[in-house]
Amino acid sequence: FGVDAAKELEENTKCFNAADAAKLKLKLIMINAAAGSNSLSPQVVSAAKLPILNPNEFDLWKMRIKQYFLMTDYSIWEVILNGDSLVLTCIIEGVVQPVAPTTAEQKLARKNELKARSTLLMALPYKHQLKFNSYNDAKTLMEAIEKQFGGNTETKKVQKTLLKQQFENFTGSSYEGLDQIHDMLQKLVSQLEIHGVSLSQEDVNLKFLRSLPSD
């Protein structure tokens, strides 16, 4: 990290014992490594853990659910984006009815559609699952979720302003450990990135150091 951050690290470590100082340096290394590999990596979820929607953090959830599908099966994410599953129908006595898939391609498309839709439903809080169960395909389901929780342009502008203020005023308390302070800051940085706010690694390092309690 930069010269300013290095100087501040030296000053801050004087307030910690050897173990705490080493832990602090390790956290800064983790921050820099994450930034160097991928700006989204601090919030990339494990492929084995499905991210559950927090209604107040839709944009963050959308990023996480996208990463989840990309890491598990990219074709599922394509179904959600494009709605390109091959749903076959026929008309029987004037009524349109679905037809069971017969070819391997049709069966795979149907399987992907069912998996995409069911996974999206499971990623919703339990109290919302019944409401959104009425949507029959993954694409319209995702659109409905975004309409419900995504907010409009003006709302996102307000959120962006609030996040910038939170970053400026961010500070840890004496009741929180380095891990908690680090995780809180990384979550805030990721939310800012989602809203189009780019932060230099020097700024993030300095904010982390300055957010540490002095006592």
Residue, then its C-alpha position, 0 to 999 in steps of 0.5 A: f500500500g501507499v506511503d501515507a498508509a504505511k506511515e499511518l500503519e506504523e503509528n497505529t501499530k504502536c497502540f497494539n501488542a505484537a499479535d494485534a499488530a500482526k493481525l492488522k497488517l494481515k488485514l491490509i494485505m487481504i484488502n490489497a490482494a482482493a483489490g488486485s484480483n477482482s474488485l468484486s471478490p470481497q463479496v463473492v460468495s461460496a458456490a456452496k452457499l446461496p445468497i438470501l435476499n435482504p430487501n434493503e440491499f437488492d443491488l448487493w444481492k443481485m451481484r451475489i446471485k449472479q456470481y453464484f450462478l456463474m460459479t455453479d452453472y453459467s447456462i442457468w444465468e443465461v436462462i434468467l437473463n434471456g428467458d431462452s428455455l424451450v417451453l413447448t406448447c400445443i393447442i388442444e380443443g382451443v386451449v394452449q397446453p404445455v408439451a413434455p420435452t422429447t429431445a435431449e436439447q429440450k429436456l436440458a432446456r427444461k431442466n435449466e429453466l426449472k433449476a433457475r426458477s426454483t433457485l431464485l425462489m429459494a434465494l428469497p426470504y421465506k415470507h416472500q416465496l409464496k407471493f413470487n411463486s406465481y411467476n412461471d419462468a425464471k426471467t419474469l420472476m427475476e424481473a418481478i423481484e427487481k421491480q419489487f426491491g430494486g427501487n427507481t433511479e431517484t432512490k438509487k441516487v439517494q442511496k449512493t449519496l448516503l453510502k458516500q456519507q457512510f464511508e466518510n464517517f466510517t469508524g470502528s468502536s472499541y467493542e468491535g474487533l479487527d475482523q468486524i471492522h474490516d468486514m463492515l468496511q469491505k461491505l460498504v466499499s462493495q456497495l459503493e462500487i455497485h453504485g458506480v463509486s470507485l475508490s483507490q486502494e490507498d483511500v480504502n487502506l487509510k480509511f481502515l486505519r483511521s477507523l480503528p479505535s484509539d483506545 
